[in-house]
Amino acid sequence: MHHGLLLKVETYFSAGEVDPARVVGATAVVIDVIRATSTIIEALAAGAQAVYPRLSSDEAIELANSLGREDTLLCGERRGLRIEGFDLGNSPLEFERERVAGKRLVMSTTNGTRAFLAAEDAERVLAASLMNLSAVRDEVVGHEHLVFVCAGKEDRFSLDDALCAGLIIQKLMGTMGRGSVELDLDDASRSAVALAKVYEPNANLLRQTAAGAALVEVGLAADLQLCADIDRYRLVPEMQERMIRLPDEE
Amino acid sequence: MHHGLLLKVETYFSAGEVDPARVVGATAVVIDVIRATSTIIEALAAGAQAVYPRLSSDEAIELANSLGREDTLLCGERRGLRIEGFDLGNSPLEFERERVAGKRLVMSTTNGTRAFLAAEDAERVLAASLMNLSAVRDEVVGHEHLVFVCAGKEDRFSLDDALCAGLIIQKLMGTMGRGSVELDLDDASRSAVALAKVYEPNANLLRQTAAGAALVEVGLAADLQLCADIDRYRLVPEMQERMIRLPDEE
């Protein structure tokens, strides 16, 4: 019998489920398809310097002031819409190069921000969405302990985030087949893979999720098209000391 | 276009997720495949009078004393094993007719008990496991708002419980196709259905779940065979005032 590397994979379906002690030493992959991680990927791809996730709008404002307001933008949403007085909301479509290139973005969102902070004790904290599935797979393929932290929606399961985790795990399983690496999946990870077998990730599916339907309701359906743009980028943002950046573009 | 009855279906993947206010007016279906609801079904089928779920072992002991110890049994587990000083653990195999017929069972388990109490504000609270899938489907088919409360495992997702919910929803969808009833599934319910499409409910699958593997580890693998006995009974236990009984066998 051949014993190769055992890769342990765990999935949390909402930020509220995460026990911070259990991510220590692991590589955490934070997922908020609709929309925080999609927006972060889009913003960094458009040349933003860094994204600073903060829980409350007060903390966000305070940090923006201390960073200096001239090259800092305040971004975030409550109930899907831009926080009053903030520069930008949480719509990836807003984060165009001419607005965000070279800027620091302080960001406060309902679920995504919490997911990043719940994961911050991990050895590495990466950001994933449908927009960078393959790049994330390539980045984590050698890691021995992976924890997917789905943002979820108000402490509950989100189909979009769980499906995204399942698609990455499925890609890892494809890679594994060729090597001597075995995957040890927990209940939630196995269920995420089942979702990847059953559901096609596209804008139509996103519209049917709780998070997607809520966006449609506030007139932001166009965001879903971008959030569903599979492998739009080959970038993996990484958080270090509460600052999310592209590691290769210092 | 034909508009029939819309049946709203929600699923909570762990007891900790439940917002008690959101189950008010609904029919709650509590699921703890490994093992509380399987054990409760087995116990009531074996002639037990009623099961009284209680959170702590102290509460359980106090209630057993006030009910009168001669026809009351104390049942429950911590880490899978019988609570010290209790009459029975939480293994369905222990609940044989000669031990439990006519008895009141006061029960304290790690996850299942919490799920029942999280659901207690619902209009009706039913108990489901793989052992009574079809009976539960028949019982809830006309109800307008169903909430599946999966016990989960220490506030996390359990594959066995989610799969059980998915199997019941799938059976409902089969029924629906012939009538004028439409199902409105939330993200978690749709994901549960995906599980039902991908996974076969059997003892082998149960052994691979976190809850099942923990049982195997403490020498209780035999329980899983019984927990996986699909439609073993046509009974639906129901909780009223923190007392779970078979409504038709007063």
Boltz contact constraints between the chains, C-beta under 6 A:
constraints:
  - contact:
      token1: [A, 13]
      token2: [B, 157]
      max_distance: 6.0
  - contact:
      token1: [A, 17]
      token2: [B, 156]
      max_distance: 6.0
  - contact:
      token1: [A, 156]
      token2: [B, 17]
      max_distance: 6.0
  - contact:
      token1: [A, 157]
      token2: [B, 13]
      max_distance: 6.0
  - contact:
      token1: [A, 157]
      token2: [B, 187]
      max_distance: 6.0
  - contact:
      token1: [A, 157]
      token2: [B, 188]
      max_distance: 6.0
  - contact:
      token1: [A, 158]
      token2: [B, 187]
      max_distance: 6.0
  - contact:
      token1: [A, 159]
      token2: [B, 187]
      max_distance: 6.0
  - contact:
      token1: [A, 159]
      token2: [B, 191]
      max_distance: 6.0
  - contact:
      token1: [A, 187]
      token2: [B, 157]
      max_distance: 6.0
  - contact:
      token1: [A, 187]
      token2: [B, 158]
      max_distance: 6.0
  - contact:
      token1: [A, 187]
      token2: [B, 159]
      max_distance: 6.0
  - contact:
      token1: [A, 187]
      token2: [B, 209]
      max_distance: 6.0
  - contact:
      token1: [A, 187]
      token2: [B, 210]
      max_distance: 6.0
  - contact:
      token1: [A, 188]
      token2: [B, 157]
      max_distance: 6.0
  - contact:
      token1: [A, 191]
      token2: [B, 159]
      max_distance: 6.0
  - contact:
      token1: [A, 191]
      token2: [B, 195]
      max_distance: 6.0
  - contact:
      token1: [A, 194]
      token2: [B, 194]
      max_distance: 6.0
  - contact:
      token1: [A, 194]
      token2: [B, 195]
      max_distance: 6.0
  - contact:
      token1: [A, 194]
      token2: [B, 198]
      max_distance: 6.0
  - contact:
      token1: [A, 195]
      token2: [B, 191]
      max_distance: 6.0
  - contact:
      token1: [A, 195]
      token2: [B, 194]
      max_distance: 6.0
  - contact:
      token1: [A, 197]
      token2: [B, 198]
      max_distance: 6.0
  - contact:
      token1: [A, 198]
      token2: [B, 194]
      max_distance: 6.0
  - contact:
      token1: [A, 198]
      token2: [B, 197]
      max_distance: 6.0
  - contact:
      token1: [A, 209]
      token2: [B, 187]
      max_distance: 6.0
  - contact:
      token1: [A, 210]
      token2: [B, 187]
      max_distance: 6.0
